[in-house]
Amino acid sequence: MKAHHNGHEHEFEPEYGLPEKLPQDERILWQGSPETGLVFRHVFHGRGLAIYFGLILLARGGQQYADSGSAAQALAAALWLVPIFALGLLLFWAMAYLVAKTTVYTLTSRRVAMRIGIVLNLTLNLPLARMQAAQVRPLTQRPADEDGPGEIALILHAEDKVAYPHLWPHARPWHFAQPQPMFRALPAVKGLGQLLTQAWQANQPASLSAESALGPAGAHASARGRQPSAQQVAGQSGINDMEPA
């Protein structure tokens, strides 16, 4: 068995990011990992935490000034909290770094594989044939023809449910009843969305060829016996857009 030596704890994987070598008729189309800064800002809400800590500092200083009337005492009362809050932000950054470092998302010609977990690693194999749809969530406001950071939620059949705790933080937020695996905090998603759509269409049975032309969301709508909406069929990639985070 040929091992991959990539300088981390997974250096002896038979196939990088995968628990075993792929069959000869299956090939890797794309591999990637979350970006630490994006994980910190959008998964752990680093900016919101910093604003929250800043408001606490202002409230603490304001309260002390109201009690003592001394600006020096107010400043001192606020400053002693700064190292505590800085340590808290540093811990969240360290968690974001570990999530990015230990995660590998893989798109092959037949499946999506997600190697996730910081302490206990597991690899999820999600066959494209069992995938109903996918949705892109941009992380920044950009023109439609420009690539940029984003996330992609994968909508599975109801019987293929994966427990939310097993997925987190690689799950679409607040979808507990029917968890959706999610590629989180990727620096670029436009090209990946196009690859995912093409691979998904190639794995659908011939009877769904007409729906495949509409993209995954169109196929999902048609399978339920209703016409897909204009929003569902919009775009040539077949990937639906969510509102920017």
Rosetta silent file (secondary structure, phi, psi, omega in degrees, C-alpha in Angstrom):
SEQUENCE: MKAHHNGHEHEFEPEYGLPEKLPQDERILWQGSPETGLVFRHVFHGRGLAIYFGLILLARGGQQYADSGSAAQALAAALWLVPIFALGLLLFWAMAYLVAKTTVYTLTSRRVAMRIGIVLNLTLNLPLARMQAAQVRPLTQRPADEDGPGEIALILHAEDKVAYPHLWPHARPWHFAQPQPMFRALPAVKGLGQLLTQAWQANQPASLSAESALGPAGAHASARGRQPSAQQVAGQSGINDMEPA
SCORE:     score description
SCORE:     0.000 S_00000001
   1 L     0.000  129.476  179.044    0.000    0.000    0.000 S_00000001
   2 L   -86.601  122.638 -178.538    1.376    3.374   -0.975 S_00000001
   3 L   -95.736  150.687  175.437    1.091    5.882    1.842 S_00000001
   4 L   -95.610  124.635  178.156    0.760    9.624    1.480 S_00000001
   5 L  -104.298   98.114 -175.579    3.330   11.540    3.516 S_00000001
   6 L  -118.016   19.421  168.905    1.820   14.993    3.980 S_00000001
   7 L    75.843   22.684  175.080    3.413   16.081    7.227 S_00000001
   8 L  -143.406 -172.199 -173.872    0.520   15.629    9.676 S_00000001
   9 L   -67.059   -9.986  179.838   -1.198   12.950   11.752 S_00000001
  10 L  -104.393   26.163 -171.335   -2.901   11.547    8.630 S_00000001
  11 L   -68.559  -15.472 -178.517    0.325   10.946    6.764 S_00000001
  12 L  -105.613   22.170  173.893   -0.318    7.221    6.345 S_00000001
  13 L   -64.976  136.704  176.391   -3.681    7.483    4.640 S_00000001
  14 L   -63.207  -29.526  176.753   -3.858    5.176    1.603 S_00000001
  15 E  -143.272  125.128 -173.892   -5.491    8.082   -0.261 S_00000001
  16 L   -54.736  124.588  179.352   -5.264   11.632    1.071 S_00000001
  17 L    81.162   -0.584 -176.940   -8.524   12.569    2.769 S_00000001
  18 E  -127.880  149.658 -179.026  -10.018    9.114    2.177 S_00000001
  19 L   -78.100  -15.004 -179.566  -10.056    5.948    4.311 S_00000001
  20 L  -154.768  164.717  179.212   -9.172    3.699    1.367 S_00000001
  21 L   -69.541  146.270  179.961   -8.014    3.877   -2.223 S_00000001
  22 L   -73.547  151.119  171.764  -10.638    4.650   -4.805 S_00000001
  23 L   -60.150  159.729 -176.477  -11.826    2.020   -7.297 S_00000001
  24 L   -63.583  -27.978 -178.130  -10.203    2.228  -10.705 S_00000001
  25 L   -91.977   12.907  178.449  -13.377    3.594  -12.301 S_00000001
  26 L  -124.624  138.526 -177.295  -13.653    6.462   -9.797 S_00000001
  27 L  -133.890  154.649  177.835  -11.516    9.596   -9.804 S_00000001
  28 E   -80.434  127.859  178.080  -11.034   12.648   -7.613 S_00000001
  29 E   -97.784  -30.241 -176.623  -12.510   15.824   -9.110 S_00000001
  30 E  -163.358  143.894  171.572  -11.719   18.237   -6.282 S_00000001
  31 E  -138.537  145.038  178.255  -10.229   18.340   -2.800 S_00000001
  32 E  -167.711  173.922 -178.813  -10.089   21.197   -0.349 S_00000001
  33 L  -138.664  159.026  174.844  -10.259   22.310    3.259 S_00000001
  34 L   -63.604  158.482  175.751  -11.811   25.184    5.192 S_00000001
  35 L   -98.818  132.433 -173.074   -9.795   28.368    5.644 S_00000001
  36 H   -53.896  -49.414 -178.393   -8.886   29.177    9.245 S_00000001
  37 H   -60.815  -38.953  178.878   -9.865   32.848    9.109 S_00000001
  38 H   -69.638  -37.839  175.936  -13.233   32.049    7.517 S_00000001
  39 H   -61.291  -45.294 -179.014  -13.923   29.342   10.092 S_00000001
  40 H   -60.977  -43.684 -175.485  -13.155   31.802   12.886 S_00000001
  41 H   -78.173  -40.007 -169.277  -15.412   34.519   11.454 S_00000001
  42 H  -106.860  -22.577  176.868  -18.321   32.507   10.083 S_00000001
  43 H   -94.226  -47.348  179.629  -18.411   29.243   12.058 S_00000001
  44 L   -98.423    3.593  173.816  -17.340   30.517   15.487 S_00000001
  45 L    54.326   51.833 -176.228  -18.581   34.074   14.832 S_00000001
  46 H   -59.394  -40.669  179.743  -15.281   35.682   15.798 S_00000001
  47 H   -64.776  -42.551  178.455  -16.346   39.204   14.843 S_00000001
  48 H   -62.487  -39.974  177.530  -19.502   38.935   16.895 S_00000001
  49 H   -62.761  -43.725 -179.775  -17.510   37.686   19.870 S_00000001
  50 H   -62.644  -41.432  177.795  -15.062   40.584   19.561 S_00000001
  51 H   -64.503  -42.079  179.570  -17.926   43.107   19.438 S_00000001
  52 H   -61.153  -46.458  178.643  -19.594   41.438   22.424 S_00000001
  53 H   -63.375  -38.825  178.495  -16.392   41.569   24.467 S_00000001
  54 H   -62.440  -40.163  178.620  -15.875   45.196   23.443 S_00000001
  55 H   -65.958  -36.937  176.918  -19.353   46.133   24.668 S_00000001
  56 H   -63.014  -41.788  178.540  -18.658   44.438   27.998 S_00000001
  57 H   -61.649  -43.557  178.959  -15.466   46.491   28.328 S_00000001
  58 H   -63.596  -42.354  179.736  -17.369   49.699   27.598 S_00000001
  59 H   -64.841  -40.973  179.324  -20.096   48.794   30.074 S_00000001
  60 H   -64.333  -45.567  178.059  -17.548   47.943   32.751 S_00000001
  61 H   -64.491  -40.520  179.215  -15.645   51.177   32.222 S_00000001
  62 H   -64.578  -40.763  178.438  -18.843   53.227   32.117 S_00000001
  63 H   -63.812  -43.062  179.881  -20.136   51.717   35.318 S_00000001
  64 H   -65.041  -38.119  179.680  -16.841   52.394   37.108 S_00000001
  65 H   -67.576  -38.355  178.657  -16.795   55.991   35.872 S_00000001
  66 H   -65.101  -34.784 -179.005  -20.359   56.527   37.051 S_00000001
  67 H   -77.115  -39.715 -171.819  -19.452   55.210   40.494 S_00000001
  68 H  -107.282  -23.939 -175.466  -16.104   56.972   40.955 S_00000001
  69 L    72.610    9.323 -178.241  -16.072   59.858   38.514 S_00000001
  70 L  -108.734  121.526  178.033  -12.457   58.967   37.706 S_00000001
  71 H   -66.601  -35.024 -179.798  -11.487   58.259   34.104 S_00000001
  72 H   -64.317  -43.596  178.447   -8.284   56.547   35.273 S_00000001
  73 H   -66.967  -36.666  178.019  -10.204   54.128   37.487 S_00000001
  74 H   -64.412  -42.878  178.907  -12.697   53.462   34.692 S_00000001
  75 H   -64.691  -42.121  179.673   -9.893   52.669   32.266 S_00000001
  76 H   -64.555  -39.045 -179.521   -8.177   50.393   34.788 S_00000001
  77 H   -64.398  -33.847  179.435  -11.436   48.564   35.514 S_00000001
  78 H   -80.812  -38.814 -173.695  -11.885   47.841   31.800 S_00000001
  79 H   -67.039  -29.927 -177.433   -8.275   47.000   30.949 S_00000001
  80 L   -69.926  -15.799  175.970   -7.912   44.166   33.434 S_00000001
  81 L   -84.103  -18.021 -174.895  -10.566   42.263   31.478 S_00000001
  82 H   -57.812  -47.564  179.986   -8.691   42.609   28.174 S_00000001
  83 H   -60.457  -34.815  179.452   -6.292   39.647   28.715 S_00000001
  84 H   -65.823  -46.379 -179.753   -9.225   37.379   29.630 S_00000001
  85 H   -68.403  -36.931  177.952  -11.177   38.294   26.519 S_00000001
  86 H   -63.042  -39.496  177.427   -8.060   38.074   24.359 S_00000001
  87 H   -64.162  -40.332  177.678   -7.450   34.561   25.667 S_00000001
  88 H   -60.684  -45.169  178.129  -11.035   33.624   24.836 S_00000001
  89 H   -64.381  -37.742  178.332  -10.662   34.858   21.249 S_00000001
  90 H   -63.606  -37.981  178.220   -7.338   33.046   20.957 S_00000001
  91 H   -65.242  -41.118  177.727   -8.981   29.786   22.032 S_00000001
  92 H   -66.611  -37.057  176.336  -11.665   30.162   19.386 S_00000001
  93 H   -64.161  -40.047  178.396   -8.969   30.919   16.784 S_00000001
  94 H   -63.200  -39.884  176.899   -7.102   27.772   17.862 S_00000001
  95 H   -64.016  -41.506  177.886  -10.291   25.740   17.429 S_00000001
  96 H   -61.639  -41.077  178.831  -10.791   27.248   13.978 S_00000001
  97 H   -62.504  -43.347 -179.072   -7.210   26.331   13.067 S_00000001
  98 H   -66.875  -38.575  176.729   -7.709   22.727   14.217 S_00000001
  99 H   -61.158  -46.268 -179.616  -10.970   22.419   12.274 S_00000001
 100 H   -66.327  -37.409 -175.401   -9.267   23.681    9.112 S_00000001
 101 H   -71.473  -33.771 -173.352   -6.177   21.546    9.676 S_00000001
 102 H   -98.479   -2.720 -175.743   -7.988   18.250   10.246 S_00000001
 103 L  -101.727  135.159  171.755  -10.742   18.605    7.633 S_00000001
 104 E  -135.273  122.002  173.113  -10.563   17.423    4.038 S_00000001
 105 E   -99.168  134.914 -178.785  -13.517   17.628    1.677 S_00000001
 106 E  -130.762  131.382  171.282  -13.328   15.425   -1.418 S_00000001
 107 E  -112.335  121.565  176.180  -15.542   15.342   -4.486 S_00000001
 108 E  -112.031 -178.285  179.362  -15.111   12.297   -6.692 S_00000001
 109 L   -71.709   -7.537 -178.229  -16.957   11.168   -9.781 S_00000001
 110 L  -130.489  -16.408 -172.569  -19.286    9.130   -7.556 S_00000001
 111 E  -153.493  167.923  165.543  -19.360   10.572   -4.059 S_00000001
 112 E  -111.355  129.484  176.999  -18.648   13.334   -1.618 S_00000001
 113 E  -117.530  137.277 -179.735  -16.286   12.360    1.176 S_00000001
 114 E  -127.720  108.511  173.500  -15.794   14.432    4.301 S_00000001
 115 E   -90.917  110.984 -172.684  -12.903   13.654    6.638 S_00000001
 116 E  -132.173  166.625  177.576  -13.847   15.528    9.791 S_00000001
 117 L   108.585  130.710 -179.783  -13.129   15.508   13.516 S_00000001
 118 L   -87.075  -52.739 -178.873  -10.347   17.008   15.611 S_00000001
 119 L   -90.436  -52.125  178.114   -9.829   14.322   18.275 S_00000001
 120 L  -109.888  110.875 -179.311  -11.774   11.421   16.783 S_00000001
 121 L   -81.897  143.150  168.822  -11.665   11.405   12.997 S_00000001
 122 E  -142.006  154.014  179.141  -14.398    9.959   10.864 S_00000001
 123 E  -119.192  121.398  177.027  -14.953    9.969    7.127 S_00000001
 124 E   -93.081  129.772  175.004  -18.449   10.367    5.720 S_00000001
 125 E  -108.292  114.189 -176.872  -19.106    8.852    2.301 S_00000001
 126 E  -115.176   99.848 -179.132  -22.107   10.492    0.641 S_00000001
 127 E   -61.156  136.027  178.734  -22.973    8.914   -2.731 S_00000001
 128 H   -62.651  -30.077  179.522  -23.990   11.462   -5.333 S_00000001
 129 H   -66.688  -19.655  179.708  -26.791    9.147   -6.412 S_00000001
 130 H  -101.983   13.674 -177.480  -28.344    9.581   -2.960 S_00000001
 131 E  -102.851  129.857 -178.831  -28.129   13.368   -2.983 S_00000001
 132 E   -84.672  -42.078 -174.227  -31.261   15.408   -3.655 S_00000001
 133 E  -163.564  174.447  174.292  -29.834   18.896   -4.031 S_00000001
 134 E  -145.411  148.469 -179.917  -27.117   21.329   -3.025 S_00000001
 135 E  -133.717  137.067  179.022  -27.213   24.978   -2.049 S_00000001
 136 E   -97.888  134.967  172.061  -24.450   27.573   -2.054 S_00000001
 137 E  -117.715  105.135  175.887  -24.219   30.223    0.655 S_00000001
 138 E   -64.292  145.891  178.141  -21.840   33.044   -0.302 S_00000001
 139 L   -98.460   -7.878  176.992  -19.918   34.511    2.611 S_00000001
 140 L  -140.656  159.181  175.947  -19.416   37.894    0.934 S_00000001
 141 L   -82.269  114.687  179.879  -21.372   40.119   -1.420 S_00000001
 142 L  -139.021  155.252  172.847  -19.877   39.653   -4.893 S_00000001
 143 L   -58.647  152.087 -174.871  -21.057   39.970   -8.514 S_00000001
 144 L   -60.548  -28.496 -176.588  -22.546   36.754   -9.851 S_00000001
 145 L   -89.344    4.317 -179.823  -19.664   36.225  -12.300 S_00000001
 146 L  -108.816  142.380  176.460  -16.978   36.452   -9.599 S_00000001
 147 L   -83.469  158.842  179.757  -15.777   33.621   -7.400 S_00000001
 148 L  -173.725  178.645 -177.801  -15.453   34.097   -3.695 S_00000001
 149 L   -67.550  150.701 -179.780  -15.676   32.412   -0.301 S_00000001
 150 E  -176.308 -174.031 -179.554  -18.726   30.413    0.550 S_00000001
 151 E  -137.578  153.248 -178.985  -20.256   27.220    1.832 S_00000001
 152 E  -128.469  119.884  176.446  -22.205   24.409    0.168 S_00000001
 153 E   -91.645  137.369 -179.154  -24.998   22.500    1.908 S_00000001
 154 E  -108.658  119.299 -176.459  -25.718   18.972    0.702 S_00000001
 155 E   -98.478  116.427 -176.321  -29.361   17.880    0.910 S_00000001
 156 E   -98.675  167.411  171.897  -29.718   14.131    1.323 S_00000001
 157 L   -65.126  151.028 -174.605  -32.702   11.805    1.107 S_00000001
 158 H   -57.858  -36.837 -177.746  -34.660   11.629    4.352 S_00000001
 159 H   -75.133   -8.472  179.523  -33.674    8.011    4.988 S_00000001
 160 H  -101.027   31.176 -175.935  -29.977    8.915    4.734 S_00000001
 161 L   -62.097  134.868  174.886  -30.075   11.137    7.806 S_00000001
 162 L  -114.029  132.547 -175.890  -26.761   11.807    9.582 S_00000001
 163 L   -59.985  136.215 -178.198  -26.897   12.891   13.230 S_00000001
 164 H   -57.762  -43.875  179.035  -26.224   16.602   13.710 S_00000001
 165 H   -61.147  -30.005  177.642  -23.655   16.076   16.530 S_00000001
 166 H   -69.754  -28.395 -176.525  -21.650   13.800   14.228 S_00000001
 167 H   -88.671  -37.323 -169.549  -21.510   16.526   11.589 S_00000001
 168 L   -55.495  136.603    5.180  -20.976   19.709   13.605 S_00000001
 169 L   -89.463   14.093 -176.742  -19.494   22.111   12.678 S_00000001
 170 L   -91.340   48.332 -179.194  -19.734   20.659    9.161 S_00000001
 171 E  -137.972  149.537  176.903  -23.518   20.970    9.121 S_00000001
 172 L   -65.600  125.653 -175.469  -25.918   23.631    7.907 S_00000001
 173 L   -57.982  139.713  171.559  -26.791   25.721   10.964 S_00000001
 174 L    71.457    9.770  175.706  -30.168   25.217   12.655 S_00000001
 175 L  -101.981   82.078 -175.158  -31.223   22.237   10.530 S_00000001
 176 L   -88.908  -40.220 -176.095  -31.609   19.708   13.342 S_00000001
 177 L   -64.845  -42.024  177.212  -34.587   17.614   12.186 S_00000001
 178 L  -130.110   82.276 -175.338  -32.990   16.812    8.830 S_00000001
 179 L   -59.255  143.913  179.524  -29.275   17.656    9.147 S_00000001
 180 L  -119.896  114.790  174.198  -27.476   18.729    5.998 S_00000001
 181 E   -56.122  147.308 -173.837  -23.733   18.085    5.648 S_00000001
 182 E  -143.318  131.661  167.476  -21.980   21.289    4.640 S_00000001
 183 E   -73.986  114.992 -174.240  -18.669   22.303    3.117 S_00000001
 184 E  -101.319  143.944  165.049  -17.756   25.106    5.510 S_00000001
 185 E    52.188   48.961  178.163  -15.668   28.235    5.068 S_00000001
 186 E   -88.235  141.890 -178.526  -14.184   27.541    1.625 S_00000001
 187 L   -69.974  -21.649  179.397  -12.159   30.334   -0.027 S_00000001
 188 L  -152.273  132.630 -175.228  -13.836   29.744   -3.425 S_00000001
 189 L  -126.492  -12.764 -174.993  -17.049   27.876   -4.248 S_00000001
 190 H   -62.630  -50.902  179.393  -18.152   28.822   -7.774 S_00000001
 191 H   -63.347  -37.912  178.334  -15.985   26.282   -9.584 S_00000001
 192 H   -64.960  -39.634  178.169  -16.778   23.626   -6.995 S_00000001
 193 H   -60.567  -39.712  178.654  -20.488   24.218   -7.454 S_00000001
 194 H   -67.046  -42.620  177.650  -20.173   23.624  -11.182 S_00000001
 195 H   -62.552  -41.938 -179.021  -18.148   20.433  -10.649 S_00000001
 196 H   -63.856  -41.465  178.654  -20.649   19.178   -8.095 S_00000001
 197 H   -62.936  -45.933  179.851  -23.565   19.767  -10.439 S_00000001
 198 H   -62.325  -43.014  179.804  -21.877   17.938  -13.322 S_00000001
 199 H   -67.326  -39.525  178.529  -20.941   14.992  -11.124 S_00000001
 200 H   -61.627  -46.330 -179.733  -24.431   14.857   -9.627 S_00000001
 201 H   -62.065  -37.070 -179.172  -26.084   14.798  -13.044 S_00000001
 202 H   -68.054  -17.621 -177.707  -23.751   12.044  -14.217 S_00000001
 203 L  -103.824    7.078  178.079  -24.881    9.845  -11.314 S_00000001
 204 L   -90.853  146.762  177.017  -28.633   10.170  -11.835 S_00000001
 205 L   -63.122  158.384 -176.555  -30.636    7.401  -13.524 S_00000001
 206 H   -59.015  -29.851 -178.337  -31.713    7.951  -17.103 S_00000001
 207 H   -66.312  -16.613  179.815  -35.326    8.464  -16.004 S_00000001
 208 H  -103.381   15.140 -175.220  -34.245   11.686  -14.279 S_00000001
 209 H   -61.680  -37.703  179.703  -32.389   13.125  -17.256 S_00000001
 210 H   -66.292  -43.290  178.782  -35.023   15.803  -17.850 S_00000001
 211 H   -67.280  -31.870 -179.277  -34.976   16.872  -14.212 S_00000001
 212 H   -61.676  -32.605  179.176  -31.179   16.818  -14.238 S_00000001
 213 L   -63.752  -22.575  178.067  -31.190   19.576  -16.811 S_00000001
 214 L   -86.423  -12.052 -176.010  -32.888   21.725  -14.175 S_00000001
 215 L    96.504  169.551 -176.632  -30.265   20.938  -11.547 S_00000001
 216 H   -55.973  -41.837 -177.690  -30.650   19.074   -8.254 S_00000001
 217 H   -65.996  -37.187  177.928  -33.344   21.369   -6.867 S_00000001
 218 H   -64.667  -40.592  177.627  -35.441   20.964  -10.000 S_00000001
 219 H   -63.209  -40.093 -179.635  -35.184   17.190   -9.775 S_00000001
 220 H   -63.608  -42.489 -179.153  -36.232   17.343   -6.113 S_00000001
 221 H   -66.535  -43.256 -177.868  -39.265   19.458   -6.933 S_00000001
 222 H   -65.774  -36.952 -179.614  -40.339   17.259   -9.851 S_00000001
 223 H   -63.473  -25.944  178.482  -39.987   14.110   -7.770 S_00000001
 224 L   -87.164    2.140  176.057  -42.553   15.586   -5.333 S_00000001
 225 L    81.749   24.250  177.284  -45.024   16.066   -8.178 S_00000001
 226 L  -134.188  162.143 -179.435  -44.864   19.854   -8.450 S_00000001
 227 L   -79.406  134.935  176.805  -43.252   22.315  -10.798 S_00000001
 228 L   -66.558  146.726  179.598  -39.932   23.773   -9.622 S_00000001
 229 L   -74.357  167.612  178.542  -39.962   27.479   -8.920 S_00000001
 230 H   -62.388  -35.074  179.848  -38.037   29.995  -10.957 S_00000001
 231 H   -66.403  -35.031 -177.868  -35.565   30.358   -8.097 S_00000001
 232 H   -69.527  -35.024 -176.323  -34.954   26.608   -8.087 S_00000001
 233 H   -94.115   -1.188 -178.006  -34.166   26.371  -11.761 S_00000001
 234 L   -66.806  141.411  174.510  -32.155   29.583  -11.937 S_00000001
 235 L    93.257  139.976  179.957  -28.556   29.262  -12.974 S_00000001
 236 L   -78.637  -20.008 -176.217  -26.811   26.870  -15.321 S_00000001
 237 L   -74.508  -18.962 -177.011  -24.819   25.212  -12.540 S_00000001
 238 L    77.431    8.803  177.351  -27.882   23.599  -10.964 S_00000001
 239 L  -106.346  127.833  179.049  -26.804   24.870   -7.546 S_00000001
 240 E   -81.226  144.210  177.653  -29.245   27.065   -5.653 S_00000001
 241 E   -95.984  135.122  168.841  -27.983   30.182   -3.921 S_00000001
 242 L   -94.442  172.142  177.244  -28.804   31.029   -0.335 S_00000001
 243 L   -68.369  144.395  177.307  -28.606   34.511    1.072 S_00000001
 244 L   -57.241  143.797 -179.439  -25.060   35.683    1.890 S_00000001
 245 L   -70.905    0.000    0.000  -24.050   35.022    5.484 S_00000001
